[in-house]
Amino acid sequence: MTEHDQDKAPESLPAVLTDLQAARVRKALAPYVAARTARESAKALGFARMYVRAVLHGEIACTLIFASRVARVLGMDLDALVRGDGP
């Protein structure tokens, strides 16, 4: 890392995720939801069941708030989840 790299602000995440970012969130969330009831998954995420279902099926946009809840529930770093830096 050079001294000029330290002067740059980290790239921020958009309020509504890109298609690629949303796909990463859906891919990470799918096994979690599959292993639980819709009610359990929705309660853990803090969103309505139909909302979780709609995000998983790509029917509505995935927001940063939703992604942050997914990261919390999965015990992941939000940046790693959204940007694909993690395992």
Residue frames as a rotation matrix with the C-alpha (Angstrom) as fourth column:
MET 1
0.586 0.810 0.000 0.00
0.810 -0.586 0.000 0.00
0.000 0.000 -1.000 0.00
THR 2
-0.428 -0.730 0.533 1.42
0.713 -0.635 -0.298 3.36
0.556 0.252 0.792 -0.99
GLU 3
-0.791 0.110 -0.602 0.92
0.409 -0.636 -0.654 6.62
-0.455 -0.764 0.458 0.85
HIS 4
-0.820 0.514 -0.253 -1.49
-0.562 -0.637 0.527 7.71
0.109 0.574 0.811 -1.88
ASP 5
-0.463 0.655 -0.597 -3.70
0.228 0.739 0.634 4.67
0.857 0.158 -0.491 -1.30
GLN 6
-0.562 0.204 -0.802 -4.25
0.826 0.088 -0.556 5.81
-0.043 -0.975 -0.218 2.25
ASP 7
-0.909 0.191 -0.372 -5.65
-0.153 -0.980 -0.127 9.15
-0.388 -0.059 0.920 1.05
LYS 8
-0.662 0.688 -0.298 -8.52
-0.334 0.085 0.939 7.48
0.671 0.721 0.173 -0.80
ALA 9
-0.266 0.691 0.672 -11.83
-0.894 0.085 -0.440 6.94
-0.361 -0.718 0.595 0.95
PRO 10
-0.822 0.023 0.569 -13.08
0.110 0.987 0.119 3.37
-0.558 0.161 -0.814 0.77
GLU 11
-0.812 0.567 -0.136 -15.62
-0.246 -0.121 0.962 2.75
0.529 0.815 0.238 -1.94
SER 12
-0.611 0.654 0.446 -19.08
-0.608 -0.027 -0.793 2.93
-0.507 -0.756 0.414 -0.43
LEU 13
-0.838 0.413 0.356 -21.87
0.506 0.832 0.227 0.49
-0.203 0.371 -0.906 -1.08
PRO 14
-0.766 0.605 0.218 -25.04
-0.298 -0.635 0.713 1.66
0.570 0.481 0.667 -2.85
ALA 15
-0.497 0.676 0.544 -28.40
-0.767 -0.049 -0.640 1.73
-0.406 -0.735 0.543 -1.05
VAL 16
0.757 0.636 0.150 -29.80
-0.449 0.673 -0.588 -0.62
-0.475 0.378 0.795 -3.71
LEU 17
-0.078 -0.877 0.474 -27.32
-0.160 0.480 0.862 -3.30
-0.984 -0.009 -0.178 -4.66
THR 18
-0.328 -0.123 -0.937 -26.27
-0.940 -0.059 0.336 -4.05
-0.097 0.991 -0.096 -8.22
ASP 19
0.664 0.604 -0.441 -27.50
-0.678 0.735 -0.015 -7.24
0.315 0.309 0.897 -9.85
LEU 20
0.056 -0.744 -0.666 -24.16
-0.055 0.664 -0.746 -8.95
0.997 0.078 -0.004 -9.19
GLN 21
-0.799 -0.334 0.500 -24.10
-0.463 -0.187 -0.866 -7.89
0.383 -0.924 -0.005 -5.54
ALA 22
0.041 0.916 0.398 -27.72
-0.992 0.086 -0.096 -8.97
-0.122 -0.391 0.912 -5.06
ALA 23
0.580 0.114 -0.807 -26.93
-0.426 0.887 -0.180 -12.36
0.695 0.448 0.563 -6.61
ARG 24
-0.503 -0.824 -0.260 -24.13
-0.095 0.353 -0.931 -12.85
0.859 -0.444 -0.256 -4.06
VAL 25
-0.646 0.348 0.679 -26.53
-0.761 -0.234 -0.605 -12.06
-0.052 -0.908 0.416 -1.21
ARG 26
0.442 0.884 -0.152 -29.17
-0.895 0.446 -0.010 -14.43
0.059 0.141 0.988 -2.58
LYS 27
0.267 -0.426 -0.865 -26.61
-0.248 0.837 -0.488 -17.21
0.931 0.345 0.118 -3.08
ALA 28
-0.791 -0.606 0.082 -25.37
-0.193 0.121 -0.974 -16.87
0.580 -0.786 -0.213 0.51
LEU 29
-0.515 0.662 0.544 -28.88
-0.837 -0.253 -0.485 -16.65
-0.184 -0.705 0.685 1.96
ALA 30
0.105 0.668 -0.737 -30.49
-0.801 0.496 0.335 -19.54
0.589 0.555 0.587 0.06
PRO 31
-0.349 -0.233 -0.908 -29.00
0.161 0.939 -0.303 -22.40
0.923 -0.252 -0.290 2.14
TYR 32
-0.997 0.008 0.081 -29.88
-0.080 -0.278 -0.957 -20.59
0.015 -0.960 0.278 5.37
VAL 33
-0.324 0.945 -0.045 -33.50
-0.934 -0.327 -0.143 -20.20
-0.150 -0.004 0.989 4.31
ALA 34
0.019 0.313 -0.950 -33.69
-0.587 0.772 0.243 -23.76
0.809 0.553 0.198 2.99
ALA 35
-0.638 -0.374 -0.673 -32.67
0.255 0.721 -0.644 -25.15
0.726 -0.583 -0.365 6.37
ARG 36
-0.905 0.343 -0.251 -35.41
0.145 -0.306 -0.941 -23.26
-0.400 -0.888 0.227 8.25
THR 37
0.032 0.964 0.266 -39.07
0.950 0.053 -0.307 -22.45
-0.310 0.262 -0.914 7.99
ALA 38
-0.103 0.016 0.994 -40.07
0.633 -0.771 0.078 -19.26
0.768 0.637 0.069 6.22
ARG 39
0.849 0.489 0.200 -41.21
0.136 -0.569 0.811 -17.85
0.510 -0.661 -0.550 9.54
GLU 40
0.651 -0.670 -0.357 -37.90
0.589 0.149 0.794 -18.60
-0.479 -0.728 0.491 11.29
SER 41
-0.257 -0.777 0.575 -35.86
0.966 -0.222 0.133 -17.09
0.024 0.590 0.807 8.46
ALA 42
0.128 0.402 0.907 -37.99
0.438 -0.843 0.312 -13.97
0.890 0.357 -0.284 8.26
LYS 43
0.959 0.249 -0.136 -37.92
0.215 -0.327 0.920 -13.47
0.184 -0.912 -0.367 12.01
ALA 44
0.321 -0.922 -0.216 -34.12
0.797 0.140 0.588 -13.81
-0.512 -0.361 0.780 12.15
LEU 45
-0.464 -0.500 0.731 -33.74
0.855 -0.471 0.220 -11.30
0.234 0.727 0.646 9.32
GLY 46
-0.534 0.333 -0.777 -36.36
0.371 -0.733 -0.570 -8.91
-0.759 -0.593 0.268 10.66
PHE 47
-0.771 0.327 -0.546 -38.34
-0.632 -0.502 0.590 -8.80
-0.081 0.800 0.594 7.41
ALA 48
0.247 0.942 0.226 -41.72
-0.775 0.332 -0.537 -10.17
-0.581 -0.043 0.813 6.37
ARG 49
-0.058 -0.226 0.972 -41.76
0.171 0.957 0.232 -13.68
-0.984 0.180 -0.017 4.87
MET 50
0.730 0.421 0.538 -43.05
0.581 0.030 -0.813 -12.43
-0.359 0.907 -0.223 1.53
TYR 51
0.821 -0.506 -0.263 -40.30
-0.551 -0.823 -0.135 -9.80
-0.148 0.256 -0.955 1.39
VAL 52
-0.090 -0.877 0.472 -37.59
-0.569 0.434 0.698 -12.40
-0.817 -0.206 -0.538 1.98
ARG 53
0.135 0.237 0.962 -39.15
0.524 0.807 -0.272 -14.64
-0.841 0.541 -0.015 -0.64
ALA 54
0.952 0.293 0.084 -39.35
0.232 -0.519 -0.822 -11.80
-0.197 0.803 -0.563 -3.18
VAL 55
0.459 -0.865 -0.201 -35.68
-0.824 -0.500 0.268 -10.89
-0.332 0.042 -0.942 -2.67
LEU 56
-0.208 -0.560 0.802 -34.62
-0.236 0.824 0.514 -14.53
-0.949 -0.083 -0.303 -2.99
HIS 57
0.210 0.384 0.899 -36.54
0.740 0.538 -0.403 -14.88
-0.639 0.750 -0.171 -6.25
GLY 58
-0.771 -0.628 0.109 -35.20
0.556 -0.579 0.596 -11.59
-0.311 0.520 0.796 -7.63
GLU 59
0.052 0.900 0.433 -38.68
0.958 -0.167 0.233 -10.07
0.282 0.402 -0.871 -7.77
ILE 60
0.979 0.175 0.100 -37.62
0.139 -0.945 0.295 -6.96
0.146 -0.275 -0.950 -5.84
ALA 61
0.326 -0.910 0.258 -34.33
-0.238 -0.343 -0.909 -5.14
0.915 0.234 -0.328 -5.44
CYS 62
0.425 -0.327 -0.844 -31.96
0.843 0.483 0.238 -6.19
0.330 -0.812 0.481 -2.71
THR 63
0.784 -0.093 0.613 -31.15
-0.184 -0.979 0.087 -3.24
0.592 -0.181 -0.785 -0.47
LEU 64
-0.293 -0.951 0.098 -28.08
-0.268 -0.017 -0.963 -2.59
0.918 -0.308 -0.250 1.61
ILE 65
-0.191 0.304 0.933 -30.19
-0.981 -0.090 -0.172 -2.87
0.032 -0.948 0.316 4.77
PHE 66
0.855 0.519 -0.021 -31.40
-0.519 0.854 -0.026 -6.32
0.005 0.033 0.999 3.75
ALA 67
0.469 -0.763 -0.444 -27.85
0.026 0.515 -0.857 -7.38
0.883 0.390 0.261 2.87
SER 68
-0.415 -0.634 0.653 -26.60
-0.636 -0.311 -0.706 -6.15
0.650 -0.709 -0.274 6.25
ARG 69
0.278 0.591 0.757 -29.20
-0.931 0.360 0.061 -8.30
-0.236 -0.722 0.651 8.00
VAL 70
0.920 -0.011 -0.391 -28.18
-0.165 0.895 -0.414 -11.30
0.354 0.446 0.822 5.92
ALA 71
0.003 -0.999 -0.032 -24.53
-0.179 0.031 -0.983 -10.70
0.984 0.008 -0.179 6.83
ARG 72
-0.304 -0.067 0.950 -25.43
-0.927 -0.211 -0.311 -10.46
0.222 -0.975 0.002 10.53
VAL 73
0.653 0.661 0.369 -27.51
-0.720 0.693 0.032 -13.65
-0.235 -0.287 0.929 10.48
LEU 74
0.882 -0.350 -0.317 -24.79
0.087 0.780 -0.620 -15.55
0.464 0.519 0.718 8.60
GLY 75
0.744 -0.627 -0.231 -22.01
0.258 -0.049 0.965 -14.15
-0.616 -0.778 0.126 10.80
MET 76
0.139 -0.665 0.734 -20.24
0.990 0.066 -0.128 -12.59
0.036 0.744 0.667 7.83
ASP 77
-0.546 -0.356 -0.758 -18.66
0.297 -0.929 0.222 -9.25
-0.783 -0.104 0.613 7.11
LEU 78
0.509 0.836 -0.205 -21.01
0.139 -0.315 -0.939 -7.13
-0.849 0.450 -0.276 4.97
ASP 79
0.230 -0.498 -0.836 -18.26
-0.866 -0.496 0.057 -6.11
-0.443 0.711 -0.545 2.54
ALA 80
-0.791 -0.555 0.257 -17.18
-0.414 0.796 0.441 -9.72
-0.449 0.243 -0.860 2.09
LEU 81
-0.229 0.802 0.552 -20.77
0.448 0.590 -0.671 -10.77
-0.864 0.093 -0.495 1.42
VAL 82
0.686 0.615 -0.388 -21.62
0.019 -0.548 -0.836 -8.03
-0.727 0.566 -0.387 -1.06
ARG 83
0.407 -0.600 -0.689 -18.28
-0.878 -0.465 -0.114 -7.76
-0.252 0.651 -0.716 -2.83
GLY 84
0.942 0.037 -0.334 -17.53
-0.162 0.921 -0.356 -11.46
0.294 0.389 0.873 -2.85
ASP 85
0.107 -0.974 0.199 -14.28
-0.770 -0.208 -0.604 -11.14
0.630 -0.088 -0.772 -0.91
GLY 86
-0.037 -0.083 0.996 -15.13
-0.926 0.377 -0.003 -13.82
-0.375 -0.922 -0.091 1.61
PRO 87
-0.852 -0.327 0.409 -15.31
-0.239 0.938 0.252 -17.59
-0.466 0.117 -0.877 1.52
